[in-house]
Amino acid sequence: MSRFSRTVVSILMAVLPCQVASAQEAPGPPPPSSSRTTSGPEVHELLPDLGRIGSEVGILGGPSWNPYDVGGGFHLGGFVDLPLVRVPGGKLSYEIQISFSDGKSAPFDTTNPIAFVANLAAGASTADAFKGPPAAPFPVHREVTTKLHLLAVSPFALKYQIQGFDHVRLRPYFGAGLDFVVVITSQDPVSDESLVFTGTSPFDATLIAALVAQAPELTERKVPTGQGNMEIGGHAMAGVEVRVSRGLSLNLEYRFTQIGSSGHLHAVSGAVGFHW
């Protein structure tokens, strides 16, 4: 090999390792993971803050004012909130809620046409059959109370939370959604008035549609009784969330639910929410 060739080879062997080493070096420091800080009472949610996405699950309860002139009672339930998108001034969430309401009405008067027919079958005259005891064996006019059991399932609702008060740990919110409501009602006579089968079926036990009771054998087997139906409705709500910590909040909420075409349910709830 000539002297010139040996010189070229020596230069290449000296330069190539330097080029490889420089190619393997990082062009600069890694980018910061986030420009946000966690100081202060504000709770940062939604992406890109991975690990805390702004979801909430909670339990609720409080007084309710029930439909169908039943009056006051109570309700219990639970809910799940899932974040959808940031919007001006706050965030929009998807909510699912299930709640149960219970109530008992004040006594009111009813007329029982089946008892009237039963009095006629027992041999009473038309006038006596209409009057009931003591002229006929079964009461036609009587006082009853209504027991109401109501299950409301809201599979879809949207909730808008205002985040402008995060620095004082408050989030007012508003929302609306769709409801499927199962309503079960029954009537209890205020007193036992039948001269026959006193205190039991067919007219002195818990009545279905204020008319007739189920067979006593079913009652002995603890079979539930009542008149039921399912209605479609909707609700509107407003409330405020008080953030106790990053993972815990206390909520106060008012909810109005329209049930079918004529039923109205009002509920005031206190709730405990758990956030992740």
C-alpha positions as CSV (number, residue, x, y, z in Angstrom):
1,M,0.0,0.0,0.0
2,S,1.4,3.4,-0.9
3,R,2.1,6.2,1.5
4,F,-0.9,8.2,0.2
5,S,-3.3,5.3,0.7
6,R,-2.1,4.7,4.2
7,T,-2.7,8.4,5.0
8,V,-6.3,8.3,3.7
9,V,-7.1,5.2,5.7
10,S,-5.8,6.8,8.9
11,I,-7.8,9.9,8.4
12,L,-11.1,7.9,7.8
13,M,-10.5,5.7,10.9
14,A,-10.1,8.9,13.0
15,V,-13.1,10.7,11.7
16,L,-15.8,7.9,11.5
17,P,-16.0,7.1,15.2
18,C,-16.5,10.8,16.0
19,Q,-19.4,11.0,13.5
20,V,-21.1,7.9,14.9
21,A,-20.8,9.2,18.5
22,S,-22.3,12.6,17.5
23,A,-25.2,10.9,15.8
24,Q,-26.1,8.9,18.9
25,E,-26.2,12.0,21.1
26,A,-29.7,13.4,22.0
27,P,-30.4,16.7,20.2
28,G,-31.4,18.3,23.5
29,P,-33.0,17.8,26.9
30,P,-36.4,15.9,27.0
31,P,-39.6,18.1,26.8
32,P,-41.3,18.8,30.1
33,S,-44.1,16.4,31.0
34,S,-46.6,19.1,31.6
35,S,-46.7,22.9,32.0
36,R,-49.4,22.7,34.7
37,T,-48.8,22.9,38.4
38,T,-50.7,21.3,41.2
39,S,-50.3,24.2,43.7
40,G,-53.4,25.9,45.0
41,P,-56.9,24.5,45.7
42,E,-57.7,24.1,42.0
43,V,-58.3,20.5,40.9
44,H,-56.9,19.8,37.4
45,E,-58.9,17.3,35.5
46,L,-59.3,15.8,32.0
47,L,-56.4,15.0,29.7
48,P,-53.5,15.6,29.5
49,D,-53.5,15.2,33.3
50,L,-53.3,11.4,33.0
51,G,-54.4,9.5,36.1
52,R,-57.2,11.8,37.1
53,I,-59.7,12.1,34.3
54,G,-62.5,14.0,36.1
55,S,-64.9,11.1,36.7
56,E,-67.2,10.9,39.8
57,V,-69.3,8.2,41.5
58,G,-71.5,9.0,44.5
59,I,-74.5,8.2,46.7
60,L,-77.3,10.6,47.5
61,G,-80.5,10.9,49.6
62,G,-82.9,13.3,51.0
63,P,-86.6,14.4,51.1
64,S,-88.9,14.0,48.2
65,W,-92.3,15.4,47.2
66,N,-94.0,12.6,45.3
67,P,-96.5,12.6,42.4
68,Y,-100.2,11.5,42.4
69,D,-101.0,13.6,45.6
70,V,-98.9,11.2,47.7
71,G,-97.0,14.0,49.3
72,G,-93.8,13.9,51.2
73,G,-91.4,11.0,51.5
74,F,-87.7,10.2,51.0
75,H,-85.4,9.1,48.2
76,L,-82.1,7.3,48.0
77,G,-79.8,6.7,45.0
78,G,-76.5,6.7,43.3
79,F,-74.8,8.3,40.2
80,V,-71.8,8.1,37.9
81,D,-70.4,11.1,36.0
82,L,-68.0,10.7,33.1
83,P,-66.3,13.8,31.5
84,L,-67.0,14.5,27.9
85,V,-65.4,17.8,26.8
86,R,-64.2,21.1,28.1
87,V,-66.6,23.9,27.3
88,P,-66.4,27.7,27.8
89,G,-66.4,28.3,31.6
90,G,-66.3,24.7,32.7
91,K,-66.8,21.1,31.5
92,L,-69.6,18.9,30.2
93,S,-70.2,15.4,31.7
94,Y,-72.4,12.4,30.9
95,E,-74.4,11.2,33.9
96,I,-76.2,8.0,34.8
97,Q,-78.4,8.0,37.9
98,I,-80.7,5.5,39.7
99,S,-82.9,6.5,42.6
100,F,-85.7,5.1,44.7
101,S,-88.5,7.2,46.2
102,D,-91.0,6.1,48.8
103,G,-94.0,7.9,50.3
104,K,-97.4,7.5,52.0
105,S,-100.4,9.8,51.4
106,A,-102.8,11.3,53.8
107,P,-106.2,9.5,54.1
108,F,-108.7,10.2,51.3
109,D,-112.2,8.9,50.3
110,T,-112.7,6.2,47.6
111,T,-115.7,4.4,46.1
112,N,-115.5,0.7,45.5
113,P,-117.8,-0.6,42.7
114,I,-116.7,-4.2,43.3
115,A,-117.9,-4.0,46.9
116,F,-121.2,-2.7,45.7
117,V,-121.6,-5.7,43.4
118,A,-120.7,-8.0,46.2
119,N,-123.4,-6.5,48.4
120,L,-126.0,-7.0,45.7
121,A,-124.8,-10.6,45.4
122,A,-125.2,-11.0,49.2
123,G,-128.9,-10.1,48.8
124,A,-128.9,-6.4,49.8
125,S,-131.1,-3.9,48.0
126,T,-129.6,-1.4,45.7
127,A,-129.8,1.4,48.2
128,D,-128.4,-0.8,51.0
129,A,-125.7,-2.2,48.8
130,F,-124.6,1.4,48.1
131,K,-124.6,2.3,51.8
132,G,-122.5,-0.7,52.9
133,P,-122.3,-1.7,56.6
134,P,-124.4,-2.1,58.6
135,A,-127.0,-2.4,55.9
136,A,-124.8,-4.6,53.7
137,P,-121.6,-6.6,54.5
138,F,-119.0,-4.7,52.5
139,P,-118.0,-1.0,52.6
140,V,-118.4,0.9,49.4
141,H,-117.3,4.3,50.6
142,R,-114.2,4.3,52.8
143,E,-111.0,6.1,53.7
144,V,-107.7,4.7,52.4
145,T,-104.0,5.8,52.2
146,T,-101.8,5.3,49.2
147,K,-98.3,3.7,49.5
148,L,-96.0,4.7,46.6
149,H,-92.7,3.0,45.6
150,L,-91.0,4.7,42.6
151,L,-87.8,3.6,40.8
152,A,-86.3,6.2,38.5
153,V,-83.5,5.2,36.1
154,S,-81.8,7.9,34.1
155,P,-79.5,6.2,31.5
156,F,-78.6,9.5,29.8
157,A,-78.1,13.0,31.2
158,L,-75.8,15.9,30.4
159,K,-74.3,18.0,33.3
160,Y,-72.5,21.3,32.9
161,Q,-70.2,22.3,35.7
162,I,-68.9,25.9,36.1
163,Q,-65.2,25.9,37.0
164,G,-64.8,29.6,37.6
165,F,-65.0,29.1,41.4
166,D,-62.4,26.3,41.7
167,H,-60.2,28.6,43.7
168,V,-62.8,28.5,46.5
169,R,-63.5,24.8,45.9
170,L,-67.1,25.4,44.6
171,R,-68.6,24.1,41.3
172,P,-72.2,25.1,40.6
173,Y,-73.8,22.8,38.0
174,F,-76.9,22.4,35.8
175,G,-78.2,19.4,33.9
176,A,-81.1,17.6,32.2
177,G,-81.7,14.0,31.1
178,L,-84.1,11.2,30.1
179,D,-85.8,8.9,32.7
180,F,-87.6,5.6,32.8
181,V,-89.8,5.4,35.9
182,V,-91.4,2.3,37.4
183,V,-94.3,3.2,39.7
184,I,-95.9,0.8,42.2
185,T,-98.9,1.9,44.3
186,S,-101.4,0.2,46.7
187,Q,-104.1,1.4,49.1
188,D,-104.5,0.5,52.8
189,P,-107.9,0.9,54.4
190,V,-107.8,3.2,57.4
191,S,-110.0,0.8,59.4
192,D,-111.5,-2.7,59.0
193,E,-115.2,-2.2,58.1
194,S,-116.3,-5.4,56.5
195,L,-118.9,-7.5,58.3
196,V,-117.6,-10.6,56.6
197,F,-113.9,-11.5,56.1
198,T,-113.2,-8.7,58.6
199,G,-109.6,-7.5,58.5
200,T,-108.6,-9.6,55.5
201,S,-109.1,-10.1,51.8
202,P,-111.1,-9.2,49.8
203,F,-111.8,-5.6,51.1
204,D,-110.0,-5.0,54.4
205,A,-106.4,-5.9,53.4
206,T,-104.0,-3.9,51.2
207,L,-106.0,-3.1,48.1
208,I,-105.0,-3.1,44.4
209,A,-106.3,0.1,42.7
210,A,-108.4,0.7,45.8
211,L,-110.7,-2.1,44.8
212,V,-109.7,-5.6,46.0
213,A,-107.0,-7.3,47.9
214,Q,-104.9,-10.3,46.8
215,A,-105.7,-13.8,48.1
216,P,-104.6,-14.3,51.8
217,E,-102.5,-17.3,50.7
218,L,-100.4,-15.0,48.6
219,T,-100.0,-12.6,51.5
220,E,-98.9,-15.4,53.8
221,R,-96.2,-16.2,51.2
222,K,-95.0,-12.6,51.3
223,V,-95.8,-12.0,47.6
224,P,-95.7,-8.3,46.9
225,T,-98.9,-6.6,46.0
226,G,-99.8,-3.4,44.2
227,Q,-100.6,-1.7,40.9
228,G,-97.6,-1.0,38.7
229,N,-96.7,0.8,35.5
230,M,-93.7,2.1,33.7
231,E,-93.5,5.7,32.5
232,I,-91.1,7.7,30.3
233,G,-90.1,11.1,31.6
234,G,-87.3,13.6,32.0
235,H,-85.6,15.6,34.6
236,A,-83.8,19.0,35.2
237,M,-81.4,19.6,38.0
238,A,-79.3,22.3,39.6
239,G,-76.8,22.1,42.4
240,V,-73.4,22.9,43.9
241,E,-70.4,20.7,44.5
242,V,-68.1,21.5,47.4
243,R,-64.7,19.9,46.9
244,V,-63.3,18.7,50.2
245,S,-60.2,17.2,48.7
246,R,-58.9,16.0,45.3
247,G,-60.8,12.8,45.7
248,L,-63.9,13.7,47.8
249,S,-66.8,16.2,47.5
250,L,-70.1,17.1,49.1
251,N,-73.0,18.0,46.8
252,L,-76.3,19.7,47.4
253,E,-78.9,19.3,44.5
254,Y,-82.5,20.0,43.6
255,R,-84.1,17.8,40.9
256,F,-87.4,18.0,39.2
257,T,-88.7,14.9,37.3
258,Q,-91.6,14.9,34.9
259,I,-93.2,11.4,34.9
260,G,-95.5,10.7,32.0
261,S,-97.9,13.5,31.2
262,S,-99.1,14.3,34.7
263,G,-96.7,13.1,37.4
264,H,-94.2,15.4,39.1
265,L,-91.4,14.4,41.5
266,H,-89.4,17.0,43.4
267,A,-86.3,15.9,45.3
268,V,-83.6,17.7,47.4
269,S,-80.4,15.6,47.7
270,G,-77.3,15.7,49.8
271,A,-74.6,13.6,48.2
272,V,-71.1,12.3,48.7
273,G,-69.0,12.1,45.6
274,F,-65.7,10.2,45.0
275,H,-63.5,11.5,42.2
276,W,-60.8,9.8,40.1
